[in-house]
Amino acid sequence: MRESGETTPDLPDDPAVLRAMLLAALAERDSLVAERDSIVAERDALAARNERLRHLLRKLQRMQFGPRSERLPEEQLQFAFEEAEASLASNEAEAEQRSPDRRQKNTARRRAGRGRLPAHLPRVEQVLLPESTACPCCRGAMVEIGADTAERLDVLPAQFRVLVTRRPKLACRACTGTVVQAPAPARLIEGGMPTEATVAQVLVARYADHLPLL
């Protein structure tokens, strides 16, 4: 017997309707079981692929740092490393899409592994507030009870400016033909317009960063 106060949905008295409801419930259960089995199979397949790729990476590392006779040419070794790492990243992304729990755990692990950015770097804080700060229930004012904080490393691009060197000419009112002026500073390129900093920036961009000259 059911306890007093317990409510249950009313079931129809028609046996045909009850049979149809039972068949629908069984079909839904079978669909969920099939979906679960498919996800488990995909997970196991991705895990096996990841394990094979990790084995390949370990083998490539032995070829790179092992005896000279077992080493691959530098170009082939670099290509193999990049291909294996790309496959690992793709497999991990697919696994995270199918498993929210795994995505959450991986995100927490990556954040813990990164640590904090150096404290001496200046911080520029951006505060993101909801479109409305009124309570959605009573429309009253809401107060801050906490905040999620995330840090990213930013960089300011190089800014070009014009250095104007002004050398005043000084003359004496009492003396005729007496003019005094500071000598012009030496330039890295005689008669050239770029400063030492500009030349250094171009050299680093061209030969260290391999950027094209505009």
N, C-alpha and C positions, 0 to 999 in steps of 0.2 A: 504494500500500500504506500501511496505517496504521503509525505509529511504534510501537515496542515500549512497552508500558505504557499506551497510550491506550485508554480504555474508551468504548464506545458502547452505547446501548441496543439490546437485541436486538429485531429486527423479526420479525413473524410471517412464515411462508412462504406463507400462504394469500393468493393474489392478491386475493380479494374483500375480505379484511380490510384489506390494504394500500390498496386503492382507497377503502374507507370512511374510513380514517385520513387519506388525502390530501384527500378531499372535506371532511372536518371541519376540517382545517388551512386549506384554501382559504376555507371559509366564515368561520372566525375572522378570517383576514386581511382578507376583504372587510368584515366588521363593524367591525374596527378602522379601516380606511381610511375607511369611511362616517362613523364617529364623529369621526375627525380632520377630515374635510371639513366636518362640521356645526359643529365648534368653530371652525374657521377662518372659516366663513361668519358665525357669530354675532359673532366678534371683529371682522371687517371691518364688519359692520353697526353694532356699537356704536361703532367708531372713526368711521364716517361720521356717526352721530348726534351724537357729541361734537363733531365738527368743525362741524356745522351750528349746534349750540348755542353754541359759542365765537364763531362768526360773528354770531349773534344778540346775544350779550353785547357784542361790539365795536360793533355797530350801536346798541344801547341806550345804551352809553357816549357815543357821538357825539351821540345825541339829548339826553342829559343835559347834556353839557358843550359841545356845539356851539353854533351860532348860535341865538338865541332863537326864531326862526321854526320851527326844526326840533325844538324840545324838546316832550316829552310832558308832560301833567299829572303832578304829583308822585305821586298815588295809582296811576295806570296804570303809571308807570315803576317804582315800588316793587314792584307786583304782578308785572310782567314779569321783573324781576330775581330775585325769589324763586322764581318758577316755573322759570326757566332754571337757577338754581343747584340746585334740587331735582332736576331732570332729570339734570344733570351728576353729582350725587352718586349717584343711583340707577344710572346707567349704569356709573360707576366701580366701584360695589359689585358689580354683576353680573359685570363683567369680572374683578374680583379673585377672586370665587368660582370662576370657571372656570379661572383661571390662578394656581396657588400661587406661581410665580416672580414674577409681576407684583405679587401681594399683598405678598410679602416686600420687593420693591424699593420699593413705595409706602410701606410701613411705615418702612423705613430712611430714605427721603427726608423723611417727615414728622417723624421724630425729629430728623434733622439740621437741619431748618428751624426747629424749635421752640427749639433751644438749651437752656440751663440756666436754672432758676429762680433768682431773686436769692439771692446767698449770705448776705445778712443775715437772711433769714427763718429762724426756728427749724425744726429738723428733728426729726420723730418717726419713728424707725425701727421698722419691723415686719419681723421675721425669720420667714420661712415655711420650715419644715423638712418633709421627707417624713414620712409616717406612721411609717415604720421607717427608722432610720439604720444598720441592720445590712446587711452585704453580702448581696445576694440569692444569691450563689454559695456563699460559705463561712461566712456569718453572722458574720463578723468585724467589728470596729469600723472605721468609715470616717472619713476625714479630709477636711476642706474644702480644695478645690484652686482655688476661685474662686467667683464669685457674679454673678448678673445683677441689676442695680440699676435701678429705674425710679422717677421722681419724679412726683408729682401735686400740684397746688395745692389745698389744703384750706382751709376756713374754719370758724371757730367761730361758731355762731349767737348772736344777742344773748341774754344772760341777764338775767332780771329779778331784782332784789333789793330789799329794803326798807331804806332808810336811816333809822335811829332816831336822832333828835336828842335827847339827854338834857341838860337844863340844871339842874344841881344848885342848890339853894337853900342858901345859907350864912348861918348865924346866929351871933351872938356870945353866949356863955353869960353874959358879964358885963354886957352891955347889953340893955336890953329893947326889943323892936320893931325891931331892926336886922337886916335881911335883905338879902343881896346875891345877885344872879343875873345871868348873862350875858344880853344881849338876844337875842331870837329872830332868826335870820337872815332876810333878805328872800327872798321867794318870787316866782318868775316869774308865777304865778297866785295872787293873794291868797286864802289859805284852801284852795288846791288841794293835791291829793296828789301829782301827778307832778312830778318834778324837771326841770331844764333839759335833761338828756340824754334823758329819756323823751319830752319834747315834740319835741325835734329828731329823734328816731328816728321818731315818728309822722308828722311833716311830710315827712321824706325818703321814707318808705314810701308815703305817700299821693300826694304830688305829683311825686316824682321817679321812684319805681319803679312808681307806679300800682297799688298793692296795695289791696285793699278793707280797710276798717276792721272789725275783728272786734268 
